[in-house]
Amino acid sequence: MNAAKNAANAADRTPAELLRSALAADAARPLVTYYDDATGERVELSVATLANWVAKTANLIQDELAAERGDRIALLLPAHWQTAAWLLACAAAGVVADLDGDPAAADAVVSGPDGLERALACPGERIALSLRPLGAPFLAPPEGFTDYARAAPAQPDAFAAYDPPGPDDPAVVVGGRELSGGRLVELARADAAARGLGPGDRLMSLMGFGTWEGVSAGLFAPLAAGASVVLCRNAERLDEAGRDARAASERVTHFAA
């Protein structure tokens, strides 16, 4: 069974295909476990749950933002489970996710609370994420923005791109480096192999999403390997004993810091 699952995964050439293979292999297994050590939040998302958020977000991108293949969305977001959903949704819709990109040069912008003032420079649609526990909405939606937590749940649970992207289409810009969907998958597989990640492994990442290394460790390498990630934000607030206890409770097998 594992060999068959791995063979199907080896044929994937885009991030959307990686997620589809993960769903087919074991939709119920944990994929992203998120901690915020500033708020005490812990959220665990199975493959199916994350895929549902991805579908709703991709529908929001395609139908509400009217974004087309090749458009760019600046993501002013930290390492967070909702950022993972946006990265995969942009890839599914054929839209380029520009992490910490220039809002003024983007077709749309998605921002957390810390980036709202900067995001106002975007001439297109603006989406705001509260990043509150459990994906709660803003208590008062920021002026000039659509509240993601109010807009996304109304979207369909299944997504089909009007103009599906291929492996040669650009998918993400991180640290000023643009990667096509195919190149992203290749690098994620290479990173997973270098870390020794395999099906069932659990990688605990303390890295941000400002570099490819952080984005790979925090999402794409575990996804490509059939593994899962324990994504920790504000982990500097956690002492060594706390990190060791978390690693033990989460059955962590690999680390990225």
C-alpha positions in Angstrom: 0.0 0.0 0.0 2.7 2.5 0.9 4.5 1.8 -2.4 1.4 2.5 -4.3 0.8 5.7 -2.4 4.4 6.9 -3.0 4.2 6.0 -6.7 1.1 8.2 -7.1 2.8 11.0 -5.3 5.9 10.7 -7.5 3.9 11.6 -10.5 2.6 14.9 -9.1 3.9 18.0 -10.9 2.0 20.8 -9.2 1.1 21.8 -5.6 -2.5 21.0 -6.3 -1.6 17.5 -7.4 0.4 17.0 -4.2 -2.7 17.9 -2.2 -4.9 15.6 -4.2 -2.6 12.7 -3.7 -2.5 13.4 0.0 -6.3 13.3 0.1 -6.4 10.1 -1.8 -3.8 8.4 0.4 -5.3 9.3 3.8 -7.6 12.3 4.1 -8.1 11.9 7.9 -4.4 12.1 8.9 -3.0 15.3 10.4 -1.2 17.5 7.9 -0.7 20.9 9.8 -0.6 21.3 13.5 -0.3 25.0 14.4 0.9 26.6 17.6 1.0 30.3 18.5 3.1 30.7 21.6 1.9 34.3 22.0 -1.7 33.3 22.4 -1.6 29.7 23.5 -3.5 28.6 20.3 -3.2 25.1 19.0 -5.1 24.0 15.8 -4.8 20.7 14.1 -5.9 20.3 10.5 -6.3 17.0 8.7 -5.5 16.7 5.0 -9.3 16.9 4.4 -9.8 20.0 6.6 -6.9 21.9 5.0 -8.1 20.9 1.6 -11.5 22.3 2.4 -10.0 25.6 3.4 -7.9 25.6 0.2 -11.0 24.9 -2.0 -13.0 27.7 -0.3 -10.1 30.1 -0.6 -9.5 29.2 -4.3 -13.1 29.8 -5.1 -12.9 33.2 -3.3 -9.8 34.0 -5.4 -11.4 32.9 -8.7 -15.0 34.2 -8.3 -14.9 37.0 -5.7 -11.6 38.5 -6.6 -11.9 37.7 -10.2 -8.3 36.8 -10.3 -7.0 35.1 -13.5 -4.1 32.8 -14.2 -0.8 34.8 -13.9 -2.2 37.5 -11.6 -0.3 38.3 -8.4 -1.5 38.4 -4.9 0.8 39.9 -2.2 0.6 37.8 1.0 1.5 39.9 4.0 1.1 37.0 6.4 3.3 35.1 8.9 3.9 31.4 9.2 0.4 30.3 10.0 -2.1 27.6 9.0 -4.2 30.1 7.1 -1.1 31.2 5.1 -0.7 27.5 4.1 -4.2 27.5 2.8 -3.6 30.7 0.8 -0.4 29.3 -0.7 -2.1 26.2 -1.9 -5.2 28.0 -3.0 -3.2 30.5 -5.1 -1.4 27.6 -6.7 -4.6 25.8 -7.5 -6.1 28.9 -9.1 -3.0 29.7 -11.1 -2.4 32.9 -9.2 1.1 33.8 -8.1 1.5 34.1 -4.3 4.0 36.8 -3.6 5.1 36.4 0.1 5.7 39.8 1.6 5.4 41.2 -1.9 4.8 44.9 -2.8 1.1 45.5 -2.5 1.3 48.5 -4.9 2.5 46.1 -7.6 0.0 43.3 -6.9 -3.4 42.7 -8.4 -4.7 41.9 -4.9 -3.4 41.8 -1.4 -4.0 39.5 1.6 -2.9 40.9 5.0 -2.8 40.0 8.6 -3.3 42.7 11.3 0.3 43.9 11.2 0.3 44.6 7.5 -3.0 46.5 7.0 -1.5 50.0 6.6 1.0 48.7 4.1 -1.7 46.8 2.2 -3.7 49.9 1.5 -1.2 50.7 -1.3 -2.8 47.9 -3.4 -5.1 49.3 -6.1 -7.0 46.0 -6.3 -9.0 43.9 -3.9 -7.9 43.7 -0.3 -8.5 40.8 2.0 -7.8 41.0 5.8 -7.1 38.0 8.1 -7.5 38.6 11.8 -5.3 35.6 12.6 -7.3 35.1 15.8 -7.7 31.6 17.3 -9.8 29.2 15.3 -9.9 31.5 12.3 -12.3 33.9 14.0 -13.3 37.1 12.2 -12.3 40.7 13.2 -14.4 42.2 15.9 -14.7 45.2 13.6 -13.7 44.6 10.0 -10.9 47.0 8.9 -12.2 49.7 6.5 -11.3 49.1 2.9 -10.9 45.3 3.4 -13.0 42.2 3.0 -12.8 40.0 6.2 -11.6 36.6 5.1 -13.2 34.8 8.0 -16.6 36.1 6.9 -16.2 35.7 3.2 -14.5 32.3 2.9 -17.0 30.0 4.7 -19.8 30.9 2.2 -17.6 29.6 -0.7 -18.2 26.1 -2.2 -16.3 23.1 -0.7 -15.0 21.9 -4.1 -12.9 23.9 -6.6 -12.3 23.6 -10.3 -10.0 26.2 -12.0 -11.5 27.9 -15.1 -8.0 28.0 -16.5 -5.9 25.3 -14.7 -2.2 26.1 -14.2 0.5 23.7 -15.4 3.8 22.9 -13.9 5.6 25.7 -15.8 3.3 28.5 -14.5 4.7 30.6 -11.8 3.3 29.7 -8.4 5.1 31.5 -5.6 7.6 34.3 -5.0 9.5 34.0 -1.7 12.6 35.9 -0.7 12.4 37.6 -4.2 12.7 34.2 -5.9 10.0 33.1 -8.3 9.2 29.4 -8.6 6.9 27.6 -11.0 4.6 25.0 -9.6 6.8 22.2 -11.1 10.0 23.7 -9.7 8.4 24.1 -6.3 7.4 20.4 -6.3 10.9 19.4 -7.3 12.5 21.5 -4.6 10.1 20.3 -2.0 10.9 16.7 -2.8 14.6 17.4 -2.7 14.2 19.1 0.7 12.2 16.2 2.1 14.9 13.8 0.9 17.6 15.9 2.4 15.8 15.9 5.8 15.0 12.2 5.6 11.3 12.9 5.7 9.0 10.0 4.8 5.3 9.0 5.2 4.1 9.3 8.7 7.0 11.6 9.9 6.3 14.7 11.9 8.5 17.8 11.3 8.5 20.6 13.9 9.3 23.9 12.3 10.2 27.0 14.1 11.0 28.9 10.9 9.1 31.8 9.4 7.8 32.0 5.8 10.2 34.7 4.7 12.5 32.2 2.9 12.0 29.2 0.7 13.6 27.1 3.4 11.0 28.2 5.9 8.0 27.7 3.5 9.3 24.3 2.4 9.8 23.1 6.0 6.5 24.6 7.1 4.4 23.1 4.3 5.7 21.9 1.0 8.4 19.3 2.0 6.1 17.5 4.5 3.3 17.6 1.9 5.6 16.1 -0.8 6.8 13.4 1.5 3.5 12.2 2.9 4.6 13.6 6.3 3.1 16.3 8.5 4.3 19.6 10.1 4.0 21.1 13.6 4.2 24.7 12.7 5.3 27.0 15.6 4.8 30.8 15.6 6.4 33.0 18.3 8.4 29.9 19.4 11.0 32.2 21.0 8.6 32.4 23.9 9.0 28.7 24.6 12.0 27.5 26.6 14.0 24.4 25.7 12.1 22.2 28.2 8.8 23.5 26.6 10.0 22.7 23.1 11.1 19.2 24.2 7.7 18.6 25.9 5.9 19.7 22.8 8.1 17.5 20.5 7.3 14.5 22.7 3.5 15.1 22.9 3.3 15.7 19.1 5.5 12.7 18.3 8.0 14.8 16.4 10.6 13.0 14.4 12.4 15.9 12.6 13.2 19.5 13.4 13.7 22.7 11.4 14.8 25.9 13.1 
